[in-house]
Amino acid sequence: MSDEDITLTAGDAEVTVRPGNGGRVSGLRVGGTELLRQGERFGCFPMAPWCGRIRNGRFLDGATLHQMPLNSPPHAIHGTARDGAWSVVRADTDGAVITYPLVEPWPYAGRVTQEFALTPDSLTLTLSVEAHDSSFPAQVGWHPWFNRALVRADGSVGEDVRIDFTPAWQEERGEDHLPTGHRVEPKPGPWDDCFGMPGGVDVTLTWPGQLELKVTSREEWVVVYDEQREAVCVEPQTGPPNGLNTMPRQVTLLEPLEATATWTWRRL
């Protein structure tokens, strides 16, 4: 199937998926209101086969040292899957499946699969990585850019979003923007930080008087980024930044790495 844009609809919710632009969700509209920041680099892109930054772009697999391109010097950031064109396996009215082959510079053969399932009040995202020849460490996650403020039907701009969550800890962030390995009490924002939620990610975004959206996942790691004026990011993922070195999840020929996140919304 082609890599043309996919439009999913359910009730008054509409989602646009762009396989040809890194397999990202480029739009989520509820009642005609766009929730995601627009632009080629924004929307919500998949992070695979790693999330966030890898220190100096290097990771160890056993005794083998691998070097990834430094696309956010001095680090490598957000994986390779967002940079390629994905293939459409299935596209229905309210769901789709797309895939991406792991190719150079990633040193292992494998495949990333994304599944999207839309209902009138939720979008469920499933992301998996499978190995083809040999096992390897990996991470998966999502990097959504939610608009800080929503545009009302009359063209006026609403209030800024409020972010509510209760993490068990915050990963102490070093000067290089990577976790130091120490866990600290959660601090007030602004954030570009990783938090631990052992019971599963549960973050609520509230645009006062307009909409509430909950981001949930069984995974226990979430990066929250709200240092830009236009948007905020709530990123469920299977491990912390630099996790290929500090907390690798091994993908084997028999066991893929799979994660799911759900966005659920309601009008206010």
C-alpha positions as CSV (number, residue, x, y, z in Angstrom):
1,M,0.0,0.0,0.0
2,S,1.1,3.6,-0.5
3,D,2.6,6.0,2.0
4,E,-0.1,8.6,1.4
5,D,-1.7,10.3,4.4
6,I,-4.3,8.3,6.4
7,T,-7.3,9.9,7.9
8,L,-9.1,8.1,10.7
9,T,-12.6,9.2,12.0
10,A,-14.8,8.3,14.9
11,G,-17.6,10.5,16.1
12,D,-16.3,14.1,15.9
13,A,-12.7,13.0,16.3
14,E,-10.3,12.9,13.3
15,V,-6.7,11.8,13.2
16,T,-4.2,12.2,10.4
17,V,-1.3,9.8,10.1
18,R,1.6,10.6,7.8
19,P,3.5,7.4,6.9
20,G,5.8,9.3,4.6
21,N,6.9,11.7,7.3
22,G,8.3,9.4,9.9
23,G,5.0,7.6,10.7
24,R,3.8,10.5,12.8
25,V,0.3,11.5,13.8
26,S,0.2,15.0,12.2
27,G,-3.2,16.0,13.5
28,L,-5.8,15.2,16.2
29,R,-9.0,17.2,15.9
30,V,-11.8,17.0,18.3
31,G,-15.0,18.8,17.2
32,G,-12.8,20.6,14.7
33,T,-10.3,21.8,17.3
34,E,-6.7,20.9,16.6
35,L,-4.8,19.5,19.7
36,L,-1.4,18.9,18.1
37,R,1.2,21.5,17.1
38,Q,1.3,21.7,13.3
39,G,4.5,21.4,11.2
40,E,6.8,18.8,9.6
41,R,8.7,18.2,12.8
42,F,5.7,18.2,15.2
43,G,2.5,16.3,15.6
44,C,3.3,13.1,17.5
45,F,6.2,11.0,16.3
46,P,7.3,7.5,17.3
47,M,10.6,7.1,19.2
48,A,12.3,3.9,18.2
49,P,14.6,2.0,18.6
50,W,15.5,4.4,21.4
51,C,14.0,7.3,23.3
52,G,15.5,10.7,24.1
53,R,19.2,11.2,24.1
54,I,22.0,8.6,24.0
55,R,25.1,10.1,25.6
56,N,27.6,11.0,22.8
57,G,25.6,8.8,20.5
58,R,27.3,5.6,21.9
59,F,25.8,2.5,23.4
60,L,27.1,-0.9,24.4
61,D,25.6,-4.2,23.5
62,G,27.7,-6.6,25.5
63,A,31.2,-5.7,24.7
64,T,30.4,-4.1,21.3
65,L,30.3,-0.3,21.1
66,H,28.0,1.2,18.6
67,Q,28.1,4.9,17.4
68,M,24.9,6.6,16.3
69,P,24.9,9.9,14.3
70,L,25.0,13.0,16.5
71,N,21.7,14.5,15.4
72,S,21.5,16.6,18.6
73,P,25.2,17.3,19.4
74,P,26.8,16.0,21.4
75,H,24.1,13.3,21.6
76,A,21.9,11.2,19.4
77,I,18.3,11.7,20.0
78,H,14.8,10.1,19.5
79,G,15.8,7.1,17.4
80,T,15.8,6.6,13.7
81,A,12.2,5.6,12.9
82,R,10.9,9.2,12.8
83,D,13.3,9.9,9.9
84,G,12.1,7.4,7.4
85,A,9.0,6.6,5.3
86,W,6.7,3.9,6.7
87,S,4.7,1.3,4.7
88,V,0.9,1.0,5.2
89,V,-0.2,-2.5,6.1
90,R,-3.8,-1.7,6.9
91,A,-6.0,1.4,6.9
92,D,-9.6,1.4,7.9
93,T,-12.1,4.1,8.9
94,D,-11.0,4.2,12.5
95,G,-7.7,2.2,12.6
96,A,-4.4,1.6,10.8
97,V,-1.2,-0.4,11.0
98,I,2.1,0.9,9.5
99,T,5.6,-0.6,9.5
100,Y,9.2,0.6,9.2
101,P,12.3,-1.6,8.6
102,L,15.3,-0.9,10.9
103,V,18.1,0.1,8.5
104,E,21.5,1.8,8.8
105,P,22.7,3.6,10.9
106,W,20.9,1.2,13.3
107,P,23.2,-1.8,13.4
108,Y,20.6,-4.6,13.7
109,A,18.0,-5.9,11.4
110,G,14.4,-5.6,12.6
111,R,11.1,-3.9,12.1
112,V,9.0,-1.3,13.9
113,T,5.2,-1.5,13.8
114,Q,2.7,1.1,14.8
115,E,-1.0,0.6,15.3
116,F,-3.6,3.3,15.7
117,A,-7.1,2.7,17.1
118,L,-9.5,5.7,17.3
119,T,-12.8,5.9,19.1
120,P,-15.0,9.0,19.6
121,D,-13.2,9.8,22.8
122,S,-9.8,8.1,22.7
123,L,-6.8,7.3,20.5
124,T,-4.7,4.2,21.4
125,L,-1.2,4.0,20.1
126,T,0.8,0.7,20.0
127,L,4.4,0.5,19.1
128,S,6.6,-2.5,18.8
129,V,10.1,-3.5,17.7
130,E,11.0,-7.0,16.6
131,A,14.4,-8.5,15.8
132,H,15.1,-10.4,12.5
133,D,18.6,-11.8,12.9
134,S,20.0,-11.2,16.4
135,S,18.9,-9.7,19.7
136,F,19.6,-6.1,20.6
137,P,18.7,-3.5,23.2
138,A,15.9,-1.1,22.4
139,Q,13.4,1.4,23.7
140,V,10.1,2.7,22.3
141,G,7.9,5.7,23.1
142,W,5.9,8.6,21.7
143,H,6.8,12.3,21.4
144,P,3.5,14.3,21.1
145,W,3.5,18.1,20.8
146,F,0.2,19.3,22.3
147,N,-0.7,22.9,21.6
148,R,-0.2,25.0,24.7
149,A,-3.4,26.8,23.9
150,L,-6.4,25.7,21.8
151,V,-8.1,27.9,19.2
152,R,-11.8,28.1,19.8
153,A,-14.4,27.8,17.0
154,D,-14.8,31.6,16.9
155,G,-11.0,32.0,16.3
156,S,-10.2,33.2,19.8
157,V,-7.4,31.5,21.7
158,G,-8.1,29.7,25.0
159,E,-6.2,29.6,28.2
160,D,-2.8,27.8,28.5
161,V,-2.9,24.1,29.3
162,R,-2.4,22.8,32.8
163,I,-0.3,19.6,33.3
164,D,-1.2,17.5,36.4
165,F,0.5,14.3,37.4
166,T,1.9,12.7,40.6
167,P,5.3,11.0,39.8
168,A,7.1,8.9,42.4
169,W,10.4,10.5,41.5
170,Q,12.2,12.7,39.1
171,E,15.4,11.6,37.4
172,E,18.1,14.2,38.4
173,R,19.2,15.9,35.2
174,G,22.8,16.7,34.6
175,E,24.2,19.6,32.7
176,D,24.2,17.4,29.6
177,H,20.4,17.0,29.9
178,L,20.8,13.3,30.7
179,P,19.9,11.5,34.0
180,T,22.7,11.3,36.5
181,G,21.5,8.1,37.9
182,H,20.1,9.8,41.0
183,R,16.4,10.0,41.8
184,V,15.1,13.2,43.4
185,E,11.8,14.5,44.7
186,P,9.8,15.9,41.8
187,K,10.4,19.6,41.3
188,P,8.1,22.3,39.8
189,G,8.5,23.1,36.1
190,P,9.4,24.2,33.6
191,W,10.6,20.8,32.6
192,D,12.7,18.8,30.2
193,D,12.8,15.9,32.6
194,C,12.1,12.2,33.1
195,F,9.8,11.1,35.8
196,G,9.0,7.6,37.3
197,M,5.4,6.4,37.7
198,P,5.7,2.8,38.8
199,G,1.9,2.3,38.6
200,G,1.9,3.4,35.0
201,V,2.0,6.8,33.3
202,D,-1.0,8.9,34.1
203,V,-0.9,12.6,33.1
204,T,-3.8,14.9,32.7
205,L,-3.7,17.9,30.4
206,T,-6.5,20.5,31.0
207,W,-7.3,23.4,28.7
208,P,-9.6,25.3,31.0
209,G,-13.2,25.6,29.8
210,Q,-12.4,23.5,26.7
211,L,-11.0,20.0,27.0
212,E,-9.3,17.5,29.3
213,L,-7.0,14.9,27.9
214,K,-5.4,12.0,29.8
215,V,-2.2,10.3,28.7
216,T,-2.0,6.8,30.2
217,S,0.3,3.8,29.6
218,R,1.4,0.7,31.5
219,E,5.0,1.9,31.1
220,E,6.4,3.7,34.1
221,W,8.6,6.4,32.4
222,V,7.4,9.7,31.1
223,V,9.3,12.7,29.9
224,V,7.6,16.1,30.3
225,Y,8.8,19.0,28.2
226,D,7.2,22.4,28.5
227,E,10.1,24.8,27.8
228,Q,8.6,26.1,24.5
229,R,5.9,28.7,24.2
230,E,3.9,27.0,21.5
231,A,3.5,23.4,22.9
232,V,4.0,20.9,25.7
233,C,5.1,17.3,25.4
234,V,4.1,14.3,27.5
235,E,6.2,11.3,26.3
236,P,5.4,7.8,27.7
237,Q,8.4,5.5,27.1
238,T,9.8,2.2,28.1
239,G,12.9,3.6,29.8
240,P,14.7,6.8,30.7
241,P,16.9,8.8,28.4
242,N,20.2,7.1,27.7
243,G,18.4,3.9,28.6
244,L,20.2,1.8,26.0
245,N,23.2,2.2,28.3
246,T,21.6,2.3,31.7
247,M,18.4,0.2,31.5
248,P,18.3,-1.7,28.2
249,R,15.2,-3.7,27.2
250,Q,16.4,-6.7,25.1
251,V,14.6,-7.5,21.9
252,T,15.0,-11.2,21.0
253,L,13.9,-13.3,18.0
254,L,11.1,-14.7,20.2
255,E,10.3,-11.6,22.3
256,P,9.6,-8.2,20.6
257,L,9.4,-5.0,22.7
258,E,5.9,-3.6,22.7
259,A,4.2,-0.7,24.5
260,T,0.8,1.0,24.4
261,A,-0.3,4.5,25.3
262,T,-3.9,5.9,25.2
263,W,-5.1,9.5,25.0
264,T,-8.6,9.9,26.4
265,W,-10.4,13.2,26.2
266,R,-13.7,14.9,27.3
267,R,-15.2,18.3,26.8
268,L,-15.4,20.7,29.7
